[in-house]
Amino acid sequence: VAPYISNNGEFSRELAALTSGAIIKIPISLARLALKDFVTEYNYSQCVKSETISGRFDFKYPNLRLALNEIVSR
């Protein structure tokens, strides 16, 4: 859960920026063949409005870059 919406494209760009890696774009039709029913979760994030939880919860990582940086730097 995070206070922002992120999709696979944004996640890939942020991860590539932190790791100096390349982004490999996979067509959704190919992803569907490999991932079957999981392709929706792979390609789109689920969203809870931040107003719903932001007043009652302090996020450790307020954005995707900070969260990924924590993981990558380990």
N, C-alpha and C positions, 0 to 999 in steps of 0.2 A: 504494500500500500504506500502511495506517495501523494504529495499534494499537487501533482501535475499529471497531465496526460502524456504518454509516450507511446510511440509505435515502434515496430521493428526497424524501420528506416532510421529514425532518430537514434535508437539504441545502437545500431551498427555504426552510424557516423560518430557518435560520442566515443564508443569503444575504439574505433580506428584512430581517432585523434589522440587518445590517451596511450595507445600502444604503438603508434606509428605504423599501423597495419593498413591493409587495403580493404576496401568494401567490395564484397562480391554480391552482385545483384542476382537473385534467383527469381525467375518468372513464377508467378503465383500458380500457374498450371503445373509446373515441375514440383513446386513445394507441395501441392495438393496430392500428387502421385506418391511422394515420399512420406508425407505426414498424415495423409488420410483426413480424419475428422479433426485432428489437432491443428490444422492449418489456420483456422480462425483465431485460436489463441496465439499462434505463432505470429500472425500478421497484425493483429489488432490488440490493443490493451483494453482492459476492463476499467471502467471509470466510476468512481464514487465522487460526488461533488465535494470539493475541498471544504466548502462551508459546513458540510455535514459533520466533519470530524476535526477540522482545524482548530476550532475553539476548545476542544477537549483533548487534543493530542499534540505533543511536540515531536515533530519529525527529526530524527537524528541527521538525516541528509535531506535538505530542502530541495535539491535538484538532482537530476540524473548524473551529471558530471561528478559531483561530489561522492555520490554512492559508488559509481564505477571506479573512481580514483582510489577509494578505500580498498576495493577488491583487488584492483590491478597492482597496487603498491605492496601487497602482502608477499 
